[in-house]
Each structure stands twice: as C-alpha cells, then as structure tokens.
C-alpha cells in the first residue's frame, strides 16, 4: 500500500505533463522511501529504470544497457550486446527520443554509486542536457541518491557539473505522525506516536515494528536485537556519509547524554571548539543534528545543539552505551531502563508534534497566524532563575505561548498557573495561549484555563 507523499507525487506528475524537458534530483537518507515514490510515479508511463550498485563498471553498464534497450527495442533488446561506455548509452537514448513522441521517464536510482565507478557520468549528463535534451520535450530525467553529502555537493552544489540544470528537486522527508498513523491504521495513537519517535518516521524502520507486540517487546526485538537492522543502522549511515565516524560518534553520544552547548560538548569529547564546529556543521548538513536558538532570537549566544533525528537520539541514548550487553543478549535490564525514561525521551518529540499541529491549524485558519514557532529559554529577571517555554511565537506586538506535558497523570491547576506566569516575561499587545497534555485535565485546571482563555488540547485531540 502506498502511503503519503501526495505533494511529491503531484509535483512529479506536474513536471511530467509539461511540454518541456524536466530534470528532478531526488535525495534523502536510506530507507526513507525514494524508490517506492519513483515506482509509484512510473506506473502507467514509459520508463527506463536503472538502479546502480557498488560493483564493477562493466556490470553497471551491462544492466543500464539492458534497461535502455528494453525501452528502445522491446524484449528482444535485452539480448543485444551492452554498450561500450556511458556516452554510447546516452547517444542511443538521444536518437530514440528524436524518433518518438512518447514521453520517456529516465531514472538512475542510487546515482552516487554510478558516479563513483564512472566519474565522467555527471559531465556526460551535463553535455547531453545542454546540447540535446533541453530541447527534448519528451524526456523527464530523475537522478536519485541516498548519499546526502554526494547529492548536495556533486549534483546540486554550485561547482557540480549538473548545477543549474534541474527544473525542480525533491528532498524526501520521513513520515510525519499522521502519515505514521496511516501506516498503522488499527493501532492506538500512543503506540503509533512511540513508533514514530523510535523510527524518526522512516518507513523501513516502521516496518520493523509489530503492532501486536508491546512497545517494550518491539524495542527488544529491534534496537536491542543484534540481528535487526536498527541495531547498527546509525553506524551504517555514518559510515556511508563520512570517511571516519569516530569523532562524530563521540559528539552524538555527548549530546544524547545531555551536553547541548558548544563548550559542554567540547569538554565531553575533548575536541577543540574549532574542530568541533566543523564536525557539527557536517552533522547539521546531514540533517542529523540541529542548532537551535531561543524562538525569535536568530543570533543568540544561548544557542544549543540537539540530535534532530529521533531514531539517532534514541540509539545514542540507550543503545550506544550498552552494545556489549546487547551482544550477550542481556536485554531485560535495558528494557527496564527505557521504561523509566521513556516519557522523558518522548517529551521533546511531543513538543515538536504540537508545533506541527499548530501550523496545520494555521494553514486551515483555525489558529491566528504566527511564524517561526519554537521553544524559548532565558532568565526570569525577577526570580533570577532559568525559564523554559515549550512553544513561543511572535507576530508584531502579539505572542503565542504553548506548554506541552507528556505525563501519565492529568494536568492540574498549579501547572496551568505556572504556565500563565511565564507570559509576564514578555511585552505584548495580545496573546494566544495553548496547553497540550498527554492526559486529561483536572476540573480546577479546566476552570482556571477558561478564566484566562487558555485553549486546552489533549493528545487524543491531535488526530
């Protein structure tokens, strides 16, 4: 069953139906569903699909020749001898395009693998785009890749041969919470949310979870199982993107264990701030780490670093330090450890979900428009203590404040009162106030919220 990706599929089809050449790079991390999207898009279309592998040049050319000849000559084309080089393949395709009015979709999946064994591939594609294909209204070229660093530098980068040739691009993201619900349509929302947090919304990671088992049983059979792909997945991803992941592992573990500021991470990893800064920039470029500022303060010295990818966040918090125990299958104590800390792990992810929900409500004009929602932290000048606000948005002289509590017990009046006191930290003309709770609210909490025009939202109200 094909789930989500509606806007991506719509974009590819709109490009296909244009009477002009189209070149769309598609990139995103491994297992995010790029090939599934492409195959769904190709249905009912004349298409040449080729997936490159990390194998000898001759074998890649042989399989690409067969894919091109199948389209040009039909089934008998696959028995023809392979082309001698990549240029000859592109020349044969160009001649075919000149002889047919049929729109052809030409896909090279995992293009980085082909470019590594054929370094001239990008330059040859550039030549044919510039001299022949830009005038070919019956060709849609798609280059797909899982290596984020390669695709950004060697296909989309300013100095790349193919720079400036694309007519659009897709960076395929993971599923959001609501798409994850579609993946598990008969599973309760709290379990789905936990699966979403553990997987980061990556479809193939979601496929590892069994909704018939408890969350603890699923963690035991995936992250804490040396035979499951999630046991080593972060390490494999880092090795794919980075020459030496050693320092990156240390940085990610330090952040997962609570270090968030540059000096804290440097102390834990024993790296100089100069080297650490470069490593962090690479992790940010790979969409694994993010640099966060207090909402509304884009150039603040209070910036912190956080593991953005929640699967990485879970792995480096609970798996990285326990690899030896997992190897000898001493899993029960680890599951007990996770059970004690799971709400603490899910809390920040719940905050992100609530922000996403507010944006969706704004898009439907159900909530006043505020840009750049995010968390805020700073000092209360009166109480002389640090204060954190889960959601803050500013629009002119108006503010939006939000609080998110992922707790098993109902939210009480005192918690709502503390939330209301935080608005005194800001000067504002008017304010919108939202409180999100995993559980329900006590009657006196509801009464106080109604008196102060606080919108109360339960987790179950998000879907």
PEZI-V56443 format. One record per residue. N is the residue number from 1. PSI is psi as a letter, one per 20 degrees, with the letter a starting at -180 (NA if undefined). BURIAL is 1 if it has 9 or more other C-alpha atoms within 8 Angstrom, else 0. Layout:
n = <N	N>
psi = <PSI	PSI>
burial = <BURIAL	BURIAL>
//
This chain:
n = <1	2	3	4	5	6	7	8	9	10	11	12	13	14	15	16	17	18	19	20	21	22	23	24	25	26	27	28	29	30	31	32	33	34	35	36	37	38	39	40	41	42	43	44	45	46	47	48	49	50	51	52	53	54	55	56	57	58	59	60	61	62	63	64	65	66	67	68	69	70	71	72	73	74	75	76	77	78	79	80	81	82	83	84	85	86	87	88	89	90	91	92	93	94	95	96	97	98	99	100	101	102	103	104	105	106	107	108	109	110	111	112	113	114	115	116	117	118	119	120	121	122	123	124	125	126	127	128	129	130	131	132	133	134	135	136	137	138	139	140	141	142	143	144	145	146	147	148	149	150	151	152	153	154	155	156	157	158	159	160	161	162	163	164	165	166	167	168	169	170	171	172	173	174	175	176	177	178	179	180	181	182	183	184	185	186	187	188	189	190	191	192	193	194	195	196	197	198	199	200	201	202	203	204	205	206	207	208	209	210	211	212	213	214	215	216	217	218	219	220	221	222	223	224	225	226	227	228	229	230	231	232	233	234	235	236	237	238	239	240	241	242	243	244	245	246	247	248	249	250	251	252	253	254	255	256	257	258	259	260	261	262	263	264	265	266	267	268	269	270	271	272	273	274	275	276	277	278	279	280	281	282	283	284	285	286	287	288	289	290	291	292	293	294	295	296	297	298	299	300	301	302	303	304	305	306	307	308	309	310	311	312	313	314	315	316	317	318	319	320	321	322	323	324	325	326	327	328	329	330	331	332	333	334	335	336	337	338	339	340	341	342	343	344	345	346	347	348	349	350	351	352	353	354	355	356	357	358	359	360	361	362	363	364	365	366	367	368	369	370	371	372	373	374	375	376	377	378	379	380	381	382	383	384	385	386	387	388	389	390	391	392	393	394	395	396	397	398	399	400	401	402	403	404	405	406	407	408	409	410	411	412	413	414	415	416	417	418	419	420	421	422	423	424	425	426	427	428	429	430	431	432	433	434	435	436	437	438	439	440	441	442	443	444	445	446	447	448	449	450	451	452	453	454	455	456	457	458	459	460	461	462	463>
psi = <p	p	p	b	k	g	h	g	h	g	g	g	h	h	h	h	i	q	m	q	q	p	o	o	p	p	r	r	r	q	j	i	k	g	h	g	g	g	h	g	h	i	p	j	q	o	q	o	p	p	o	q	r	n	r	q	g	h	h	g	h	g	h	h	g	h	g	g	h	g	g	g	i	a	h	i	h	i	i	q	q	q	q	h	r	h	h	h	g	h	g	g	g	g	h	g	h	i	i	q	i	p	p	p	o	o	p	o	q	l	h	h	g	g	h	h	i	m	h	i	g	g	h	g	g	g	g	h	g	h	h	g	h	h	i	n	i	k	p	o	p	p	p	q	q	i	o	g	g	g	h	h	g	i	g	i	q	h	j	q	h	j	p	i	h	q	i	r	q	o	o	p	r	r	q	a	g	h	h	h	h	h	h	m	h	j	q	q	h	g	g	g	h	g	g	g	g	h	i	j	j	p	g	h	h	h	i	i	q	o	i	i	r	r	g	g	h	g	g	h	i	e	h	k	o	i	i	q	h	i	h	j	g	h	g	h	g	h	h	h	h	q	g	o	j	g	h	h	g	g	g	h	h	g	g	h	j	i	p	h	q	g	h	g	g	g	g	h	i	k	q	q	h	g	g	g	g	g	g	h	g	g	h	g	h	j	k	h	q	q	p	q	q	p	p	j	n	i	l	q	i	j	q	r	q	q	o	g	o	h	g	g	g	g	g	i	h	h	g	h	i	k	h	g	h	h	h	j	k	m	h	g	h	g	g	h	g	g	h	h	j	h	h	h	g	h	g	h	h	h	g	h	g	h	g	g	g	h	g	h	h	h	h	j	k	i	p	q	p	p	q	l	q	r	q	q	q	a	p	o	h	g	i	l	q	q	q	p	p	g	p	p	q	p	n	c	j	q	q	p	q	q	q	p	o	n	q	h	q	q	p	r	g	h	g	h	g	h	g	h	h	h	i	i	i	q	p	q	g	r	q	p	p	p	p	p	p	g	a	a	q	q	g	h	g	h	g	h	g	h	h	j	l	p	p	p	p	r	g	i	i	i	NA>
burial = <0	0	0	0	0	0	0	0	1	0	0	1	1	0	1	1	0	0	0	1	1	1	1	1	1	1	1	1	0	0	1	1	1	1	0	0	1	0	0	0	1	1	0	0	0	1	1	1	1	1	0	1	0	0	0	0	1	0	0	1	1	1	1	1	1	1	1	1	1	1	1	1	0	1	0	0	1	1	0	0	0	0	1	0	0	1	0	1	1	1	0	0	1	1	0	1	1	0	0	0	0	0	1	1	1	1	1	1	1	1	1	1	1	1	1	0	1	0	0	0	1	1	1	1	1	1	0	1	1	0	0	1	1	1	0	1	1	1	1	1	1	1	1	1	1	1	1	1	1	1	1	1	1	1	1	1	1	0	0	1	1	1	1	0	0	1	0	0	0	1	0	1	0	1	1	0	1	0	1	1	1	0	0	1	0	0	1	0	0	0	1	1	1	1	1	1	1	1	1	1	1	1	1	1	1	1	0	0	1	0	0	0	0	0	1	0	0	1	1	1	1	1	1	1	1	1	0	1	0	1	1	1	0	1	0	0	1	1	1	0	1	0	0	0	1	0	1	1	0	1	1	1	1	1	1	1	0	0	1	1	1	1	0	1	1	1	0	0	1	0	0	0	1	0	0	1	0	0	1	1	0	0	1	1	0	1	1	1	1	1	1	0	1	1	1	0	0	0	0	0	0	0	1	1	1	1	1	1	1	1	1	1	1	1	1	1	1	1	1	1	0	1	0	0	1	1	0	0	0	1	1	0	0	1	1	0	0	1	0	0	0	0	1	0	1	1	1	0	1	1	1	0	1	1	1	0	1	1	0	0	1	1	0	0	0	0	0	0	0	1	0	0	1	1	1	1	1	0	0	1	0	0	0	0	0	0	1	0	1	1	1	1	1	1	1	0	1	1	1	1	1	1	1	1	1	1	1	0	0	1	1	1	1	0	0	1	1	0	1	0	0	1	0	0	0	0	0	0	0	0	1	0	1	1	1	1	1	1	1	1	1	1	0	0	1	1	0	1	1	1	0	0	0	1	1	1	1	1	1	0	0	0	0>
//
